[in-house]
């Protein structure tokens, strides 16, 4: 691959200054759930760090959270000296957005390292600013030869396993940063709003797993404040804040941002931690608002009604199609219906995806799915088992949500769309599946690969069963033999995608939490199926 400008880890002096200041503030017990609305003296602080998102060849989003009302100001420079810096005036941060805000940067040079610092100014006296918070990101290349590298995973703070400082907290983010990625694709379950975290939990060897705790994480999320507190919880972790300051994100969501296995129109309550008659649509509105406040996402930031699905163009080599397989789905069911126009994507999103795939001129089209295609994910038993993802275990002709996926795969084949690769998380183990019509009940599609990673810091689970409808062959899997293995015991994973600028080859590596490689697959460009 053509050499790229290095990004040493840990970050440059500016990033470290901001990270250390934030770490010092967040280790104080009172800072864990401190309310910015309290009367505070001094200057505004950015103790929760900074993060960038949806970075393109000439633009990007920068996020911050203040400890009180403040005006957000961003300065960018080609060097960490910030000589000849450009200044960007961001929003006024207040209680309406939980003191978070996102600034949109544009007119940036392509394929370059951008250094930025965020200043928080007193809204009544702009001369009074707090200590800058520093970050950096690389813009997407305008030329193919620069190549692209990114990492992906999902599932953070799940099954009651929180920030355990005795094992390094969310240590997997340090390993991901060492890969020097251009961006991080988070495949959903950024929080577990339905998963309370207690201070201790017993491990099989008799020792205790010790988690950082907060008031909002002591119970399931119901109110907007609860959801905000769940997103804020993760930012207590120093490894995550360091990572955010160095690697921009492309963020999608799945079920645990709201509640396990939720679907539109669902009503719960009574015999659960939720009040009787709780409408999941109401919870989803609050969760989406908190999501839009805590992540810099181009279609969602600052817009609680903004959609999460979008296409991210990252130079001539790569387009990332970020799906939302949660908001528009039909109800979880036995999923054996012979017609299903709504499916898991909804009609409008499916039309959008087909249209954007056909328009794409990128060498590789990564379809970022928050749920796997051929892995069976059950959803409890109500007389008959319901299913949560696409597959339902029947290896025959497509039924239920499989019908929509079959339509999409047929479209890709007949339009001769090359370079499609599916990436996902959700199932809390890592694996690689090759789908081929020669093994399938449904045969009108071109072969393709699906790679699964995660969790980042959550319970690990045994490998899911395969559904034969689309002919998957699981060529690699690593998963525990028992359910809900803690992060202290391993089985935490991330994936890496490396696209060579000279050859166009795409290499997928499935990695463990320390960065060691478990499995590698090299794919060739320009082929309809492989």
N, C-alpha and C positions, 0 to 999 in steps of 0.2 A: 504494500500500500504506500502511496505517496506520503512522506512524513508530514505530520501536522504539528502545529504549535503545541508544546507540552503544557499540561495543566498539573503541576505538582500537587501532591497530597501529603499533609494537610495544605490548605490554601495559602495564598499569598498573605503578606503582612496585614493588608487591610481586612481580608476575610477573618483572619485570626483575631484581630482587634475587636471586630464586631461580635464574633462567636464567644470570646472570652468574657466580654462585658455582659452578654446575654446569659451565659452560664452562671456568672457570679450572681446576677439578680435572681435567676430562677431556682437557685439552690436554697433560697430563703423560704422557710415554711409559709410565710404570709403571702409569697408570690404565687403559690400554686393555684389559687383560685381568686386572686385579688381582683376586685371590681374597679375598672378605671374611673367609674363615675364618682368615687370617693374624692374628697378634697385633698389634693396633693400639692406639695411645694416643689420648687425647682423647675427644671426644664423637661419637656416631653422625652420619653425613653422608648426605644424599640427593642424591648427585652425578649420578644418572641422571634427575633431574627428576621431575615428577608428571604424571599424566594422569587424566582422568575418562572414564567410559563409561556407555552405556545410560541416559542421563538422561531422566527422565519429568517429568510435571507436578509431582510431589512427592517424587522420589527420585533418587538417582544413586550411582555407584560412584567411589571415588577410589583411585588406585594409587600406590605408591612402591616404590623399592628402596633398601635400606640398605647401608652398607659393612661392617656387622658385626651381630651380634645386637642387636635393638632392639625396643622397644614402639612401635607406630604410634599416633599421636594426631592427629586432624583437628579443626580449629576452623573454623567457618563464620560468615559475617557478611554483612549487607546492604551494607556499605561496606568499603573497603580499610583503614580505620582499625581494624577488628576490635573496635569498641566493642560491648558486649553480645553477644559471640561465644558460640555454642553449641559444646560440646566433645563429640567422639565418640571412644570408645576402640576402636581397631582391633586387629588381631591382633599376636601376637608374631612378629617376623620372624627366621627362622633358616635354617640350611643346607637344611632339608627343602624349602623353596620358593625356593631360591637367593636368600634374603634379600629376597624380594618379598612384598607383601601388599596386600590390597584391603579398604577399609572401606565399608560400606553406609550411606548417609545416607538418612533418611526424614523425613517431615513437613516438607518444604521448601515455601516459597511458590511458587505457579505463575507462570510467565511473568516471572520476576525474575532479575536477575544475582546469582549467588551467588559470593562471594569465599571462598576456602578457603586454609588453610595447613596443611602437614603438619609435625608435630614428631616427631622420633625420640628416644626416651628410653632411657637405659641401663636394661636390664631389672632390674638390681640396685639402681639408685638413680634413681627416676623424676624426681628434681629435676635430674638431669644430662641436658639435651637439646641436640641440635645446632642449627645454624642452620636456621630454618624454610624450607621450600620452598613457594612460592606458586603458586596457580592460580586459575582462574575458569571458570564456565560459566553458561549461561542455562537455566533449567528450561523445560520445554514449556509452552505457553500453555493455560490452561483455556478461554479464549474464542477464537473463530474469528478475530476481527478483527486479532489480533496478527500473523498470517501466519507463515510458516515459510520458512527458507532453509537449504539444506545443500549440501555439495560431496561428490563421490565420485570415486574412481579406484582404482588398484591397481598391483601389480608394482613392488617396491622392491628395489634392489641386485641386479638380475638380469643374467645373461650376463657376469658378471665385472666389471661397471661399478659400483664402490663409491662411497664418499664422496670426492669430488674437491674439496678445499678451494679449489683455484685457480679453480673456476667457481662457488663459493658453496655447495658441498655439495649437500644436498637442497633447492635453492633454490625448488622448486615449492611447498613448504609455506609459504613467506613469501607467495607469490602467493595461495594458497588462504585464508590468514588474512585478507588484505585484503578478501576477499569478506564478512567478518563473518558466517560461517555459524553456525547453531545447533548443527550437528554435522557430523562427517565420516564418511561411509560408506566403509569400505575393503572393496573387492570381492575381496580375497584376494591371495595371493602376497605376504604381508607380509615374508617372508624368502625367500631362495633357498638352502635347506639343501643342495641338490645343486650349488650354484654357487660354487666357490672364487674368492677375489678375490686377485689378485696386486698388487704395488705399482705396476707399470706395465703398460700395454698400448698397442700401436701404433695410431695413428689414420691414416686415409687420406692426410692431408696430410704425414705423416712425423713429426708431433709425438707426444708421449706423453700418455696419460691416466694421471694419478697418483691412486691410491686409498689411503686410510687402510687399514691391514691389521691383523689380529689373528691370534693363533694358531688360534682356532676357525674363522676364515674361510680358512685356508690349505688346507683339504681338505674333502671332503664330510662332512656330519654323519652320524654313526652313533650315538654315545653321547648320553645325556641332557645331559651337559655340553656337547657339540657344539651341540645344538639350543638350549640356553640361550644359548650364546655367539653364535649367529646373531641371536637377538632382541636381545641386548645390543649387538651391533655397530651397529645402526641408531641406538641412543640416544647414540652418540658424536657424532651430527650436531646442531649447535646449532640449525639451523632447525627440525628435527623436535621437539626438546625445547621450543622456544618455542611451536610450534604445539600440542603436547600440553597445555601449561599454559594454553592459551586456548580450545581447541576440543575438546569431548568427542567420543568416537568410538563408532561402531557397527561392530564388526569381525567379518568372516567369514574363512574360509580357503579355499584351493584346493589345488593339487597341490604347489607348491614349498615349502610349509611342511614337506613330507616328502621328496618326490622327484618329478621331472618325470613327469607323466602317470600317477601311481600309481593303483592300484585295489585294493580289498580282496581278499586271497588271493594277490596277486602275489608271486612269488619270483624274485629276481635274483641276480647275482653270477657271478664268473668272466668275465674279459675286461672288467670294469668296475671302478670304484674301490671297489666294495663287496665284502665277503667272500663266497665261494661260499655259496649257500643262504640269502642274506639274505631274511628274510620282511618284506615291506613292512608287514604288520600290526604287527610288533614296532617298526619305526621309527615308525609312526604313533602308537603309544601314547606313545613318548617325545616326539614332536613335539606331541601334544595336551597332554601334561603341561606342557611349556614354554610353549605357547600360553596355557594356563589361568593360568600364573604371571605372564606378561608383559602380559596385556591385561585390563582391567576389563570383563568380559562377564557379563551377569546369569545366564546358565545355565551358564557354564563356570568362572568365577573360583574358584580354589582347589579345583576338582573336576575332576581329570584325566579322569573318566568323564562329565563333563557334556557335554550336547549343544550344538552350535553353532547349529543352526537355532532360530529364535525369532521372535516378532512384537514389534515395538517400537511402542508407541502414543505418538505425538507430538502430542497435542491433537486437537481435532475435525477438523482438516484432513488429517491424515496418519497412516497406519499403514505401517510398513516391515516387509515379510516377508523375513527373512534366511534364505536357503536354504543347505543344505550339499549340494552336488552331487558330493561326493567320497567321503564315508564309507559311503554305502549303495548305491552304484552297482554294476552288474554289470561284468564284465571288459570292457576295451576289445577290440573285435573288428571285423570288417567291418560289423557293425551292420545287417545286412539280414534279421534274423529277423522272422517274421510274428507272433510273440507275444513279449512281453517284460514280464512283471509286475513285475520289479524295477526296470528302467529306470535312470535316472540319479539318481532321488530315493529309491528304495525305496518299498515300499507304505505303510509307516507314515507317512513324511514327506509323501507325497502326500495321504493321508487328512487329516493335520493341516492342510496348506495349504488344501485345499478347505473344511474346516470353519471355519478362521479367516477365510478370505476371505468366506465366507457370513455370518459373525458381524459382520464389520467394518462400522461405521457412519461411518468416516472418508470424507471427500470423495474423497481420493486413496489408492490402494493401490499403493505402490511394491513391486515384486517384485525384491528384490536377489539376482540370480543370479550365481554366481561363474563361469559359463560362458555364452556366447551361445547363442541358439536356432537361427538359420538360417545361421550362419557355419560353414563346414567347417573343422574342426581335425583334421588327420591325426595319427596316432600310429605312425610308422614303417611298414615293409613286412615282412610275414612271408608270402610267397607272394601274399597279397592285402593291400591296405592296411587297417590298423585305424584306428579313429576315436576321438577323445578327448572330443568334446562331444556334442551332440544330433544334429546333421546329419551325413549321410554322402555327400552329393553327388547322391543319386538324387532327381530332382525330382518323382517320382511319389507315390503314396499312402504314408502313414506306414509306416515300417519301424523295427525296433529301438527305440531310445530315443525316437524321434519318437512312438511309440504312446502313451507316458505323457503327453507334452506335449499331444498331440491330445486325450486324455481331459480334461486340465486345461482347455484352451481351450474345449472343448465345455461343460464344467461352468460356466465363467464366463459364457458366452453364455446358456445355458438358465436359469441362476439370475438373469440380468439384473444381474450385478455390474458396477457402473460404476467408472470411474476407475483402471483397472489400467494401470501403466506399468512396463516392464522396464528395469532398469539393470544393466550388467555391465562387466567389464574383460577381462583374460586375453590378448587377441590383440595387444596392444602397438601399437595404432593407435586412432584415434577415428573414429566413424561414427554415422549415424542411419539406422535401417531402419524402414519402415512395412510392416506385415503386413496383407494384405487378402485375404479369401476369393475375390474376383473374379479374382485372379491365381493362386490356389492350386490344388494337386491335392486337398488336403483343405479342404472348404468350410464345415464346421459350426463356425464360430467368428466372433466379432465382431472388426473391425479393431482393431489396437493398435500401439503404438510400442515399439521397443527402441533404447536409446542405449548406446553403447560409449565408454569412455574408457581412459586409461592409455597408456603406463606413467608411473609417478611418477619413477623413476630406474632405468632398465633399457634393454636393447636395443630399438629400435623395428624393426618388421617390415612388409613389404608387406601390403596389404589381403587378407583371406581371401576365398575364393570363396563365393558364395551358393548355398544349396540352395532350390529352388523349392517344396518341399512345402507351406509355409505362406504362400507368395506374398509374399516380402520384396521391397521396392523400396528400394535404398540411395540415399537422397536426398542424403546428404552423406558424404564420407570424406576424411580426410587421413592419409596413410601414406607412408613412404619407398618408393623404387623398389627398394632393395636391403635385404638382411637385416642385422639387428643393428647399426643405426646407434646410436652412443653418445650419452649425454646431453649431451656437449659439443657435439654437432652438431644438437641440437634434437629435434623429434618427441616431446616429453614433454607429456602432456595431463592435464587434469582436467575434470570436468563440474560444473555448478551447477544446482540446482533451486530455483526461487523460486515460492512459492505465495502469491498475494495474498489478504489477509484479507478484503477487501471483495468482490471479484468471484469469488474462488475459482479464478481462472485459474492454471494451472501453466505456468511458463516454464522450458524447458531451454536452457541455454547450454553449448556445448562450447568449452572454452578451452585455449589453449596455456600453457606453463609460466610465462610472464610475466604471465598473466592476460588477454591479449587474446582477444576473442571471435571464434570461427571460424564458428559456426552457432547460430541461435536458432530455437526452435519453441515456439509458444504453444498450449496445449491447454485446451479448455473443460470445466468440471465437469459432472457429472450425465449424461454420455452413456455408453451401453453400449459403443460402439465409435466410433473417430474416426481 
